[in-house]
Amino acid sequence: MSKVWISGGGGAGAGSDDCTATSADVIKGKTAVTSDSDDEPISGTIEERSGYTAALSLDSNSTNKTIYARIPFGAYRTGTSIGYPEISVPFSDIAAKTGVTSGKILAGQSACGVTGTATSDATAGAGDILSGKTAYVNGNKINGTAVAGKRFADGTVPGSATKLEFVLGNGTTIYTDYCAVSGLSFTPSIIIIVMISNATASNITSYFKNINIFPSYPETKINATRHMQYSSGTTSLESYGFKLTGNAYVTNGSFRLPAISSSSFNLYWMAIE
């Protein structure tokens, strides 16, 4: 234990040789005989710190998951309103040292002074999420209400400018127009193609994965028809059964089917998973 001789009063006392404390061990503004004062009272050099002190810097240790605050040298003996000295560290310094960013915090929430943006770009609603499933959208947990079912897509494409060879149910081939679509997110099991025309022709192609259009010809999955209405009131109907082979295909994400049409007209298509 250090020995400090405090001046005052008569009689012999301990001198510097009997002390182990130096002036660096005495509070600034106080005096004492210390080992470096040559038997004379000397002023201390320890800075007296206030109850509130700002940290000089921060450091962290990822191994033991600890943050260290570096503080000025000095004596911390003055309490704050709660009775203890306090060291202050700005939120921004803690966020920077711990890697807290807006993208790591849910939108509508905040941490260490950082406002979250995570999921703020999400646009799904309850109806877009399957019932029984949940998702976070714009910081909020959404309970899905959508009923699970088959996926569906439709659109319009121009009539083909060329013709391709397709295989009929009886094995012979003909060259005809076609409809080609890509970019689907599923494999269709049902496809309907209609020529959009203001003329007297009504052309429709249908594909059913699980139905054989003409039982006499196995694997005839495609039916293409042309229905003509004449001014005289008479009508004519052409119907072709095609096999799903060669230039005709249905895959995960795309299809190409014969479609009796004309490049002058657009084709409306509808695909069901």
Secondary structure by P-SEA (a helix, b strand, c coil): cbbbbbbccccccccccccccccccccccccccccccccbbbbbcbbbbccbbbbcbbbbbcccbbbbbbbccccccccccccbbbbbbcaaaaaaaacccccccccccccccbbbccccccccccccccccbbbbcccbbbbbcccbbbbbbbbccccccbbbbbbccccbbbbbbbcccccccccccbbbbbbbccccbbbbbbbbcccccccccccccbbbbbbbbccccbbbbbbbbbccccccccccccbbbbbcccccbbbbbbbcc
